[in-house]
Amino acid sequence: MISMIVAVSKNRVIGINNTIPWNIPKDRLWFKKHTLYKTVIMGRNTYESIGYALPYRHSIILTNTIKNIHSSTISIVNTVQNALLLLDSSKEHLVIGGAQIYKLFFKYTKRLYITYIDLLVHGNIFFPNFNLENWYTIFIKYYCYNKINLYFKILERK
Ligand SMILES: NC(=O)c1ccc[n+]([C@@H]2O[C@H](COP(=O)([O-])OP(=O)(O)OC[C@H]3O[C@@H](n4cnc5c(N)ncnc54)[C@H](OP(=O)(O)O)[C@@H]3O)[C@@H](O)[C@H]2O)c1
């Protein structure tokens, strides 16, 4: 099964200049909790913004420019189909961004782990618009960090 995990502002911003425009430890813990020991799928920009192979996870990186990365936990692919071929359908795999990769994998995604950050944020990378009516909420938890309201949600496709 393919799932997606993203933290998104009120105006759908997810990134600025190849970084994430906030630093919220609780959100990093949420990300870790839901990705650990799973396969994570990301674009080359997101991989470069992280800067290293995420520990205890198998990373699939989509790129047409990088041919090889010397890491036993990283697979490089140049198409969505080649990424899908690497996935065991009996397990959950997480698409972790960025915007280009969220867009490509959205139609395959059955579950969304979304952190809604209740702020208008300046940025240049956005999560694709999608119709909430096609999803139902199976989990929601409110959290406040430095006066910022956050909603951790898990949605499943109807
Ligand atoms: N808030 C969040 O939860 C969150 C999560 C993740 C990322 N982000 C942010 O999102 C931003 C990065 O997103 P982005 O949209 O710029 O980049 P991205 O989706 O991470 O990566 C884009 C790259 O993926 C490769 N790619 C795209 N489509 C492909 C295809 N069909 N086949 C093969 N390779 C393909 C290309 O790499 P090549 O150019 O090498 O070919 C492309 O340049 C950063 O600001 C990051 O911090 C935010």
The ligand as an SDF file (V2000), in Angstrom:
LIG
                    3D

 48 52  0  0  0  0  0  0  0  0999 V2000
    6.5460   19.9750    4.2300 N   0  0  0  0  0  0  0  0  0  0  0  0
    6.8030   18.7160    3.8930 C   0  0  0  0  0  0  0  0  0  0  0  0
    6.2250   17.7690    4.4480 O   0  0  0  0  0  0  0  0  0  0  0  0
    7.8420   18.4360    2.8440 C   0  0  0  0  0  0  0  0  0  0  0  0
    8.1840   17.1160    2.5240 C   0  0  0  0  0  0  0  0  0  0  0  0
    9.1380   16.8970    1.5320 C   0  0  0  0  0  0  0  0  0  0  0  0
    9.7230   17.9650    0.8800 C   0  0  0  0  0  0  0  0  0  0  0  0
    9.3810   19.2170    1.2250 N   0  0  0  0  0  0  0  0  0  0  0  0
    9.9610   20.3610    0.5260 C   0  0  0  0  0  0  0  0  0  0  0  0
    9.6250   20.2760   -0.8490 O   0  0  0  0  0  0  0  0  0  0  0  0
   10.6500   20.8930   -1.6160 C   0  0  0  0  0  0  0  0  0  0  0  0
   11.1580   19.9390   -2.6800 C   0  0  0  0  0  0  0  0  0  0  0  0
   10.0950   19.6100   -3.5640 O   0  0  0  0  0  0  0  0  0  0  0  0
   10.2600   19.7070   -5.1520 P   0  0  0  0  0  0  0  0  0  0  0  0
    8.9160   19.5490   -5.7620 O   0  0  0  0  0  0  0  0  0  0  0  0
   11.0680   20.9130   -5.4810 O   0  0  0  0  0  0  0  0  0  0  0  0
   11.2190   18.4870   -5.4930 O   0  0  0  0  0  0  0  0  0  0  0  0
   11.1040   16.8910   -5.2910 P   0  0  0  0  0  0  0  0  0  0  0  0
    9.7360   16.4480   -5.6480 O   0  0  0  0  0  0  0  0  0  0  0  0
   11.6650   16.5260   -3.9700 O   0  0  0  0  0  0  0  0  0  0  0  0
   12.1600   16.3860   -6.3670 O   0  0  0  0  0  0  0  0  0  0  0  0
   12.0500   16.7730   -7.7260 C   0  0  0  0  0  0  0  0  0  0  0  0
   13.0310   15.9610   -8.5320 C   0  0  0  0  0  0  0  0  0  0  0  0
   12.5970   14.6100   -8.6110 O   0  0  0  0  0  0  0  0  0  0  0  0
   12.9780   14.0710   -9.8760 C   0  0  0  0  0  0  0  0  0  0  0  0
   11.7960   13.6720  -10.6160 N   0  0  0  0  0  0  0  0  0  0  0  0
   10.6050   14.3140  -10.7060 C   0  0  0  0  0  0  0  0  0  0  0  0
    9.7590   13.6400  -11.5020 N   0  0  0  0  0  0  0  0  0  0  0  0
   10.4350   12.5500  -11.9360 C   0  0  0  0  0  0  0  0  0  0  0  0
   10.1120   11.4590  -12.7810 C   0  0  0  0  0  0  0  0  0  0  0  0
    8.8880   11.3440  -13.3640 N   0  0  0  0  0  0  0  0  0  0  0  0
   11.0350   10.5160  -13.0060 N   0  0  0  0  0  0  0  0  0  0  0  0
   12.2560   10.6010  -12.4330 C   0  0  0  0  0  0  0  0  0  0  0  0
   12.6420   11.6130  -11.6080 N   0  0  0  0  0  0  0  0  0  0  0  0
   11.7370   12.5590  -11.3710 C   0  0  0  0  0  0  0  0  0  0  0  0
   13.7550   15.1490  -10.6060 C   0  0  0  0  0  0  0  0  0  0  0  0
   15.1070   14.9840  -10.2420 O   0  0  0  0  0  0  0  0  0  0  0  0
   16.3170   15.2920  -11.2970 P   0  0  0  0  0  0  0  0  0  0  0  0
   16.2630   16.7700  -11.5020 O   0  0  0  0  0  0  0  0  0  0  0  0
   17.5280   14.8120  -10.5880 O   0  0  0  0  0  0  0  0  0  0  0  0
   15.9830   14.5160  -12.5220 O   0  0  0  0  0  0  0  0  0  0  0  0
   13.1860   16.4070   -9.9780 C   0  0  0  0  0  0  0  0  0  0  0  0
   14.0470   17.5180  -10.1030 O   0  0  0  0  0  0  0  0  0  0  0  0
   11.7140   21.3260   -0.6200 C   0  0  0  0  0  0  0  0  0  0  0  0
   11.4940   22.6770   -0.2500 O   0  0  0  0  0  0  0  0  0  0  0  0
   11.4630   20.4170    0.5570 C   0  0  0  0  0  0  0  0  0  0  0  0
   11.9480   20.9590    1.7750 O   0  0  0  0  0  0  0  0  0  0  0  0
    8.4540   19.4760    2.1910 C   0  0  0  0  0  0  0  0  0  0  0  0
  1  2  1  0
  2  3  2  0
  2  4  1  0
  4  5  1  0
  4 48  2  0
  5  6  2  0
  6  7  1  0
  7  8  2  0
  8  9  1  0
  8 48  1  0
  9 10  1  0
  9 46  1  0
 10 11  1  0
 11 12  1  0
 11 44  1  0
 12 13  1  0
 13 14  1  0
 14 15  2  0
 14 16  1  0
 14 17  1  0
 17 18  1  0
 18 19  2  0
 18 20  1  0
 18 21  1  0
 21 22  1  0
 22 23  1  0
 23 24  1  0
 23 42  1  0
 24 25  1  0
 25 26  1  0
 25 36  1  0
 26 27  1  0
 26 35  1  0
 27 28  2  0
 28 29  1  0
 29 30  1  0
 29 35  2  0
 30 31  1  0
 30 32  2  0
 32 33  1  0
 33 34  2  0
 34 35  1  0
 36 37  1  0
 36 42  1  0
 37 38  1  0
 38 39  2  0
 38 40  1  0
 38 41  1  0
 42 43  1  0
 44 45  1  0
 44 46  1  0
 46 47  1  0
M  CHG  2   8   1  16  -1
M  END
$$$$
